[in-house]
């Protein structure tokens, strides 16, 4: 039986995780073990990622995460903030590739903020983001200049093996899709980006069937709005990927719809929705569980090779959306749509299963 470490987290995290576990129980047998991380772990243990929590995740076959953080912990010192737990678990699980699909379900075309003619061409691409390098993991420091002025700096650094391994992930994914990789950088300015482009081009030689494009990050952000249908697999460094993936979440209708997988060298992974903890709606049954449910489907597909079961979940989600059922974040009043709660959305998906 597969062991899944479950991190409910903060805010709406426990709500969407609870819904996802019920869905997973309909398609297989798993052993779930709940662990503390984030703000709740700070309150209980004084640590955003207790050593015992990390050990349970490391000993499990996969980890499923809800969301962490909230204004309650905004004044904590940097090493005690909930987000520090996220960085810690990524490092502890040795995951380096963040996979974020951006796909618009046909029934949600009306929720897309882009022009109708753009949305109707379809949106279906994947962002492959390097997760453990770059400026987020570089040296951060405050200092005083020789002139006596306060200053701060953050170091962006990438080694060849970090770029090479994330590039391989992107090209392998493209081989199973439309065989187009777009590498996003800022090679006109940054040495790290020039180095990134050099290594990606070298890896591309091993995948002659895949077409490689390059875009500067500022242009990429524009093209995602102008012609999203032209993208297949996007590969980029940590900071650029963080920003572009959130942009992508909005053009498909709602941040509540997007799942995420963080993968390492083995099949163990960290799976989560990309939305935050949304403490303003916690406990009100307004949270959309679909992003987390689809993260569960990604877990079945990537960590457990349970492709049929993953297909069933994804088809069930598509089916309830075609029936017009909508949580508040994806609701657009029109003929055939019905506003429902998060728990009602969960029940409808389970009924389809």
Buried (B, 14 or more C-beta within 10 A) or exposed (E): EBBBBBBBBBBBBBBBBBBBBBBBEBBEEBEBEBBBBBBBBBEEBEBBBBEEBBEBBBEBBBBBBBBBBBEBBEEBEEEBBBBBBBBBBBBBBEBBBBBBBBBBBEBBBEBBEBEEEBBBEEBBBBBBBBBBBBBBBBEEEEEEEEEEEEEEEEEBBBEEEBBEBBBBBBBEBBBEBBBBBBBBBBBEEBEBBEBBBEBBEEBBEEBEEBBBBBBBBEEBBEBBBEEBBBBBBBBBBBBBBBBBBBBBBBBBBBBBBBBBBBBBEEEBBBBBBBBBBBBEBBEEBBBBBBBBBBBBBBBBBBBBEBEEBBBBBBEBBBBBBEBBBBBBBBBEEEEEBEBBBBBBBBBBBBEBB
